[in-house]
């Protein structure tokens, strides 16, 4: 067996240099690294296969470190392996060395090495040496066993020849005695038998015996000295003890060669005929036995398999198979225990159903109970279920006995795809229950595909299904579709049309949310007029423009409007306006243009094209929306102050974030009376007058502050380009903390970033107001207004 190549410290250095020479770890080829290492002439035992394995192992190790971080495991290669081998050699070899002694010699240069790691490495090397020794032992006894088997066969052959010689001598003596008594040749009707009960030889006609001459081999001198005749000695050589297979293979060679012998003397002819008769009798008896055996059995006797000896590798494989079997048995037992537990839970469900079936007034509570047990049961639910009923056996009870109301409640916990791809195929009754109004009232559908053709196919299927199965039943529809590839020009408008068709098919829609990524968003066109009962509309796109047309004004029941263009813009077409009953408006745009919510001024010479946006459009439009209750405006094009909100009396949430760089006074007015959540820039609360104005918000519970850094919030650098210290608005933050301690209704205060010097004032504010929660969080909007704005950059 070839010995495993050990990578020494010098070999690792040459390998690293060869990898760098070949273009790095990813571009290096095993053959190139091998040739570069062979060029040094230091490693004659190095092979291409060893370099290939080492390179693949290096790549796998680098991939694991990129995914999970650097490994803390000790790598026994290079310098460590070289010192380890020298330490083992100094201590008397791997069988005499001890882990503590080896660790004492290596820990000076490798302080991270532990005694346990050294012990494992030593034991692994011992096991490898033991395996090599066992393989050598198993290969050497096999040749010895073959040699012993050959010697046994030769000895058995000699024993058979000796038995044949003894048998022939006894046969010759008996024939000489019978010839002296009778003094006549062998008659046709006489049969001869030996002392051991041999099979009788066939009869031979006298005429045939007189006309045959059997040529026998010369007898050895040892047999002639013992008193045997040449014919008997020759018969002993011709008739050895043969096995069953040897009789068939040696049958043609044992037949004597016959020739006319009329010129031979009568005495020699009689002896030759007697020897031939004996030979032919034994062969005939063997042929007769073979024919009888073939006629009785009908086929050759099957060979019996020989006993396979237990080798080291066979024993190891059997041990592994036994361990695998034990693990499988343990796994099966765990599965059986889990099934028994589920059966017990189902039995408790049936007991509860049977206990509540008699009381018709308990069906609402019973339905809620069934909804709870559909999910994994908690210990308290198990106890409540056991207390109902007399815990009668539920053997034979199936899920089909449950009423439709409980089945629908149970189906609600299954995902939409699972309901329509699996549950609907069980039976016709389940198919009808899956399409019941209770399960189709709220749909959340996600379509994402890297293949644009598949995306359009799924959108067409959705529109068809909505018109055929869900028309008039869907009340809440949330669509999220994303395309990874680029759409062709002829296909760019098709997703928008299909989404509009799906929305129109659901005539009972009350809430519609559409999120598009990589696909053009559906324009707010004439299809909106058919959604008369729509109360909430959300449109979001990552790269497209959100268009708002005049048809939005037809939605008289619309109360919540959310328009979001992460990398685009929100644009109002000519004649577009917002519904008068709108109570919640969310506009998010990172475009430099302001979102237009009123009709633009008509310009005579623009040929119908839109002109530059009016900077005061938003300030003039917001005071007209007196029904607004929540305002989320996050854009760099907002006005300098939220004064446009001062006249809105029903506001409870305001999220206002623009590009403020200078302190601005906080406007007062009726908008502060019912305000509960507020997130805005620290510029509006930089002075005491603004904080005194904020005292009017007596119901304010959450306050979030952005722009707590000086200036634009970036690191201030010195004149020479070296990084300087970060400037914070320490005084403004201290004033806000003092105001928060005095404001009784405030419960949560969130700020983006604070210096280390503010640790003391923060701790003092927490001690003064134990009920006040102060959080330092980058996403102030999520803490103060429950809106996750992780993409927002200060």
N, C-alpha and C positions, 0 to 999 in steps of 0.2 A: 504493500500500500504506500502510495506517495505521501511524503511528509508535508504537512501544511507549511507554506512559506510564511515566515515571520518578518514583519516590516520593522526594521531597525530604525534608529534615530537618523542615521546617514541616509537610509533609503527614503524616509519621509521627507528629508530636505531635498533630495534629488527629485522626488515626486512633485513637491510643491513648485520647484523651479520649472519642471517640465510642463505642469499645468498652466503656469503663467506664460510660458513660451508658446503654448498651443492656443492661446487666446482666452483663457479663463476656464472656470469649471463648467459652464454651460456649453461652450463651444469646443472644448477639448474632446478628441477622439482617443479611444484606447490604443489604437495602433500608433498614433503620433506620440502619445506619452511614453509608450513602450520603446519606440525608437530613440526618443530623446534620452531616456534613462540608460539604454544600451550604449549610447554614444560615449558615455563616461567610462565604460569598461570596468566598472566596479561591481556589477551585479550579474555574474554569469548564470546564476540559478534562476533569475527572474524570467517569468513566462508571460505571454500576452494575456492568457486567461486570468492570471493573478492580478495584472494591471487593470483588466476590465472589471473584475469584482471589486477591487479597491476603489475605482472611480465611481462605480454605481453606489457603493456604500457611502462614499463622501457626498454624492448628490442627495441621497435620501436623508442623510444627517443634516445637511444644509436646509433641505425643505422642511424638516421637522422643526428646526430652530427658527425658521421664518414664521412658521405657523404658531408654534407654542412657546417660543422664546428659547434662549440657550439652555441646554440641559446641564444639570448639576452632577450627572453621572461621571465617574472617573473613566477616562479613555486610556486603556492599557496599550498605548502605541508609542513609537518614537523613543524619546529619552527615558520615559518611565519604564517602558518594557525592557530597555537595555540595562538600566540599573537594577531592575527586578531580577533579570537572569543572572547578573553578576552576583547579587546577594544570595540567590538560591544556590549558585555554584560554590560560594564561600561557605555556606552552611551545610554542605554535604549532599545536595540534590533535593529534588522535590519530595522524596519520601522521608528524608531526615530533617528538612527545614521546618521551622515552626512559624506561624503567622506573626506572632509578636516580635520575633527576632528579625524577620524580614521588614516589618513595619518600622522598627527602630532604625534600620539602615536607610530607609527611604523617606522618612518623615522630615528629615532635615531639608531636603530639596523640594519636597512636595508636602507642604503643611496641611493641605486639604485632605490628604489620604487618611483613611480610617483603618483600624485593625480588622473590622468586619469586611471591608472591601478587599483587603489583602487576603483574608481567609477565603472568601468566595473565589478569588482568582486562583489561589493555590489549589483549592479543591477542584476547580474546573480543569486545571492542567493535569491533576492526578487522574481525574475521570477520563480525560482524553488519552492519557498514557495507558490506562487500564484497558480502554477499548481497543487500542492498537495491539496491545499484548494478547488480548483475547482473540482478535482476528487472526493473528499469526498462529496461535495455538489451534484454532479451528481449521486453518488451512493445512498445517503440518500433519495432524492426526488423520486427515482424510486420505492423504497419500499412503500413510502407514496402514490404514484400514484396507485400502485396495491391495497393498502388498500382502497383508495377512490373508485377505480373501483368496488371492492367487495361490499362496502357499497351501491354504486349506483345500483348494480344488485339486492341486497336484497330489496332495497326500491322499485325498479321497480316490483319485484316479489310480494311484498305486494300490490302495486297498482293494479296489474292484478288480484290478488285474490279478492280485494274489488270490482272491476268492475264485476267479475264473480258472486259474491254474489248478487250484485244489479240486474244483468241481470236475475239470477235464481229467485229472488223474484218477479220481474215483470212477468216472465213466469208462475210462480205458481199462482199468483193472476189472471192472464188471464184465466188459465185453470179452476180454481175454479168457476170463473164467467160463463164460457161456460158450465160447468157441471150443474150448477144450472138452466141455461136456458133450456138446452136440456134434462137433466136427462137421458142421455144414454151414453154408452161407445163410444170410438173413432171409427168412421167408417173408412172403407177402403179408400174411395175416398176423405176424408177431409185432408186438409193440414193446418198447423199452421205456422204463421209468428209472430215474435216479433215486437215491436215498432220500432226498429232500422233497420228493413229490413233484418233480418237474412235469410240465405238460407233455403228453405222449407225442412222439414224433410221427409224422405221416408215413403211411406205407409207401414202399417204393418197389415197382416191378423189377423182377430179376433181369429181364432183357435190357431194361434201361440202365440198370446198375452195371451191367457188363460192358456197356457201350460208352461209358463216361469216364473221363480221366480228370480228376481234380488236381489242379496245380497248387500246391501249398507252399508257403514260405519255409525257408530253412529254420529248423528249431535251434534254439541256443544250446550251447554245450552244457550249461548248468542243468537244464531240464533233462538232457540225455544221460547225465551222470546220475540223476535221481531214479533212473529206471523207467523213464517214460519213453514211449515209442515216438518216432518223429511225427506220426499223424496226430497223436494226442497232444504233443507239444504245440504243433501247428494249430490245432483246434483251439487250444488255450489262448493262443495269440489272436486268432481270428474272432473269437467270441468273448469280448470283454463285457463287463456289466454296464449296460447302456440305460440311460434315462428315456422318458417318453419322447422328448424332442430330439434326442440324439438318435433314436431308432429311425425316425422319419428322415432325418438329414443324412444319416449314414447308411441307409438301406441299399442304394445302388453300389456303394463301394464294398459292401460285405458279400455281395453275390459272387460266387466262385466263377472262374473262367473255365468253360467246358470245351473239350476237344475229343475227337474219336480216338479210342485207345484199344483197338482190337489186337495190337501187336504186343500189349503189355502182358506180363506173367499173371497167372490167376491169383497168387497170394497177394501181390502188391495191389492188384485191382480190387480185391476184397477189402483190404485195409483202407484204400482210398475211398471206396464206396461207402464204407461205414462212417468215415469222417464226414463225407459230404452229406450223408443221411442225417447225421447228428446236427450238422450246421443248418441244413435246410429245414429240419424239424423245429429247431429253435426259432428260425425266422418265420416259418409258417404259423407257429403258435402266437408270435407277436403280432403278425398281420391279422390273425383271426380275432385276437383280443381288441385290436384297434377297430376292426370292422364292427364288432359287437358293440363297442362303446359308442361309435358314431351312429349306429342304428338305434340304440336305446336313448341316447341324448338328443341326437339330431343336429348338434352344433358342437364346435370345439369347446373344451373346458375353459372357462374364463380364468384368467390369471388373477391370483390374489395379491392385493397391494402389500408391499413390504412395509414393515414398521419404520416410521420416520424417526430418527434419533432427535432428542431435544438438544439443540445447540443454544449458544448464548443469545443469538439474535432472535431465534424462535421464541425463547422464553421472554425476552423483552417485549416482543410484539404481542405475545399472549397477555402479559401484564397490562400493556396499554389498552388492549381490547377489553380486558376486565374492568379497568378504570372507566373507560368510555361507557360500558354497559351500566355500571353503577351510577354514573352521572345521568344517563338516560332514565333509569329507574327513579332516581330522585326527582328529576324534572316532571316525570309522569305523576308522581305522587303529589307534587305541588299543584299541578293542573287539576288533579282530582279534588284536592282540598279547596281550591278556588271555585270549582264547579259546585261542590257541596255548599260552600258559603253562599253562592248566588242562589242555589236552590232554597236555602233557608230563608233568604231575603224575599224571594218570590212567594214562598209559603206564607210569610207574614203579611205580604200584600194581599194575598187571597183571603187570609183570615180577616183582615180589616175590611175588605170588600163584602164578605159574607156577613160580618157583624153589622155593617151599615146598610145592607140591602133592605132590611125590614123597615127601617125608618126612612120615609121619603123626604123628610125635612132635613136630613143630614147629608144629602147629595152634594151641596156646595162645599162643605168641609171635607167630604170624602174625595171630591175632585182635587182639592188642594193637597190632600194627603197623598193621592196617587202621583201628583206632580212632584212632590218631594221625594218619594221613594224611587222615582225614575232615575234620579241622580244617585251617586254612591251614598249609601245611608250612613249618617252619623250615629254615634252611640245613643244619643238622646232620642233620635227617631226610631232606632231599633226598639228601645224600651217602650216608647209610646205605641208602636205597632204591636208589640207582644201583649200589651195590656188589653187590646181590643180582641174580642172573640175568645173562644176556648181553645185556640191553637190546634184546630182539627187538621188532619192531614190533607195536603193539597195535591196528592198524587193523581195524575190524570187530568188536572186542570191546565188548560192552554190559554194562550193570550187571546184567542178568538172569542172567549166568553166575556171579555171586557166590553162595556158599552162604548158606542162611538165617541162619546164625549171624553172619556178617559184615553182612548186611543189617540184622539187629536191632541190632547194635552201632552201625551208621551211623544208624539211625532214632532212636537214643537222644539224638543231638545236636540233633534237631529239636524245636521246642516242641510241647507237647501239642495245642494247637489246630491247628497245621500238620499234625501226624501224622494227625489224625482228619478234617480237612476237605480235605486234598489228597492225602496219600500213600495213604490208604485207598481212594481212587477210581481209582487207576491200574489195578489188576487184582485178581482174587480172592485171589491169593497174597499180595500186599502187604496186603490187608485183613485176612487172617488173621495176618500177622506183626505188624501194628500192635496187635492185641489179644492178643499173646503175654504170658505171665506176666512176662517180663523187662521189658517196657515198662509194664505195668500195676502193677508192684509198688509204685511211688511216684508219687503224683499230687498235683499242686499246682494247685488250681483257684481262680480269682478271678472273681467275678461282681459287677459294679458297673453300676448303671443308674440314670438319673434318673427313669425311668418305673417305678413300682412294679408295674404290671401285667406289664411285660416281665421284671422281676426274678422274680416268682412263676412266670412261664412257664419261665424258664431253670432255676429250682430244681426244678420238676416234671420237666423233661426230664433233669436230672441224676439225680434219684432213679430214673427209669425206666431210664436207661442203666446205672446202677450195678447194678440188679437183673438186667438182661438180658445185659450184656457183662462186667462186672467182678466179679461175685459169686464169692467164694472166691479171688480173685487179688490184690486190693489189700492191701498190708501197711502202707503209710504214706499217710495222707490228710490234706492240709492244705486247709482251706476258708476262703476270705476273701470275704465278701459284704458289700456296702454299698449302702444306698438313700439317695438324695439327698432325695426327697420324703417326705411323711408318709403312713404307712399308715392305712387305715381300721381301725375297731375290729374288724370281722369278719376282717380280713386280718392282724392283728398276730400271731396265734398260728400262722398257716400256715407261715411260713418255718422256725420251730422244728420243726414236725412234719416238714417235708420234709427237713431236715437229719438228723433222727433216722432217717427212713426210709432215706436214703442211707447212713448209718453202719451200719444193721442189714443192708442189702443186701451190704455188704462184710464177710462173716462171718470173714474171716481177718485183720481189722485188728489191728495191733500198736501203731501210733502214730496218734493222732487229735488234730488241732489245728483249732479253730474260732475265727475272729475275726469279730465282727459289729460293724458301724458303722451306726447309724440303724435297726437291726432288732433285735427282741427276741432274746436269746440262748436257745439250747435248754436247757431245764431238765434237770438230771441226774435223769431219771426211770427207769421200769422198763426202758426200752430198753437201759440200761447192762448189765443182767444177761445179755444175749445176747452181749456182747463179752467172752468169757471169756479170750481171749488178749491183751487190751489191756495193754500195759506202760507207755505214756506217754499222758497226757491233758492238753491245754492248752485252756482256755476264756478268751476275752478279749472284753470289751465296753467301749465308750466311754461309754455313758450308761445302761446297764441294770444290774440287780442279778443277780449270779451266785448261783444257788441250788444248794445242795448237799443232797442227800437221803440217806436211808439206803441206797439202792441202790448208792452208791459203795463200801460195805463189801463188796459181792459181787465186786468186781474183785480177786481174790486175787493176780493176777500184776502188778498195777499197782505200778510203782516210781517213776515221775516224775509229779508233779501240779503243775500251774501254773494258778492262778486269779487273774485280773486284771480289776479293774473301775476304769478310770481315773477316771471321774466318779461311780461308783456305790458299791456295797458288796458284800461277800461274805457271804452269809447261809447258815447251816446250819439246815435244817428239823428239826422234832422227830423224834428217832430217828436223826438222821444221825451218821455217824462216818467216820473215815478208815480206809483199808485197813491191816492190820497190817504188811504187807511194804513199806511206802512208804520209799524211800531219798532222794528229793528232793522238797522242798515249797517252792513259790513262791506267796506270797500278797501281792497288791498291792491296796490299797484306800485311797481318800482320803476315806472316810466317817468320821465321828466314832466310829461304833460299832466295837467289836472284832469280828473274825471269830470265830464260834463253831465250835469243832471238837469239842464234846461235847454231850450231851443237856442241855437246860436243866432247871432245877428246876421241877417241876410246881407250879403255883399253882392252888388250888381255885376261886378266885373270878374267874378271868380268862376263863372260858367258852372255853377252848381257844386263846386268843390268847397270843402270846409276850410275855414280860415284858421288863424292862430287862436288858441284857446284864451278865454277871458279869465284873468286871474281872480276875479271876484265872483265867479259863477257859484262856487261852493258856499261862500259866505252868504250869498243872497238866497240860495236854495234851502239851506238847513233850517233857517227860522220858519219856513213855510210848513215843515213836517212836524206839526205839533203833537202828533201821536207817537213819536219816537220814544222808546224806552231804553234802548241800548245803542251805542254808537261805537264802532271799532274803525278807526281811521289810522292806517299805518302807511305813510307815503312820505317821500321827500318833497313833495310839492304842496304840502298843507300850508294854510295861512300861518302867520306868525303867532297868533293867539287864538284860543278856542272861544273867542267872544261870540261867535255865531251860535253857540250852544246856550247862551245865557238865558234865552227866552223860552226854552223847552222845559215844561213843567213836569213831565212824566219820566224823565231819565232816572235810571237806577244804575247803569253801567256806562262808563266812558273810558275808552282806550284811545289816547291821542298821542301820536308819536310822529314827529316830523324831523326837520333838520335845523333845530334851534341852536343858535350859538351865543345869543345874548340874553341876559335876564329880561323876563317879561312879567308884568303884573298879572296875577290871576284874576280873571273877570268874575264879578259877583252876579247875583240875579236868582231868579226862581229855579234854575237848574240844579242848585245845591240843596234844595229842600228835601228831595227824596233820594239823593245820591247815596248809594251803598258801596260801590266799587269804583275806584279811580286809579288810572295809571297814566302818568304824564312825565314830562321832563322836569329835572330838578331846577331848570331855569325859571319856572313859574312859581317856585316856592323859595326863592333865594333871599327874600327880605321879610321882615316882620309883618308888613302890611298884607302881603299875600297870605301868610299863615293866619292872620286875623280874619281875612275874608273866608278862608276855609273853615273857620269856626261855625259858619252857617250850615255846614253839612253835618247836622246833628245825628244822622243815621249812618254815617260813613263807617263801614266795617273793615274794608281793605284799602290799603294805599300802597302803590308801587311807584318808585322813582327810578328814572333812567338818567344818563349823562351825569353821573357823580364824579367824573373826571374833569379836570380843567381843560378848557378849550374844546377841541374835537374828540378828546378821549384817547389820543395816541401818546406814545412815549415822547417826552420832551428831550431833544438831543442838544448837546452843547455846540459851540461854534465850530470846534475842530472835528465834528462828526462823531465824537465818542458818545455812547449812550449816557443820558443823564437820568435823573430821578423822575418818577411819575408824580404829577401834581394832582391832588385831589381837592375837592371842595369841602374842606374840613369844617369851616365855619357854618356853611349852609346846612350840612348834615347834622351838626350839633343842634342847630335851631329846630330842625325837623324832629329830632329825638326828644327835645324838651317839649315840643308841641304834642307829640304822640303820647307822652306821659300824662298830659293834662286832658286830652280828649277821651272822654269816658267810653264812647261807643266803638272806638277803634280796637280791632282784635288782631289784625295782621299788618305788618309793615315789611315791605320787600324792597331791597336796594341792590343795585347791580354789583358794585365793587367799592370796597372801603380800604383805607390804609391800616397798617398795624397799630397806629396810634389811637385808632377808634375802638380798640378792644375794651379799654376802661370805660368810656362812656356807654358802650353797648351793654356791658355788664351792669352798670348802674341803672340804666333804663329798665333792664329786665327785673332787677330787684325792686325798683320803685313800682313797676306795673307787672305783677306775676302773671296776669291774664293776657298780656300782650306778647304776641309771637313775632320775633324779629328774625328775618331770613335774609341771607346774602346769596342771591341767585342771579345767574346771567339772564334767565328768561323771566323777567319781571311780569310780563303779560300773563304768563301761565299761573303765577302765584296770585296776582291781584285780580285778574279778570277771567281766569279759567280759559285762557286762549294760548295754545302752544305755538309760539312764534320762534322756533329754533333757528330758522334761516335768517332772522333779523340780525343785522350787524349794526353795532353802534358807530 
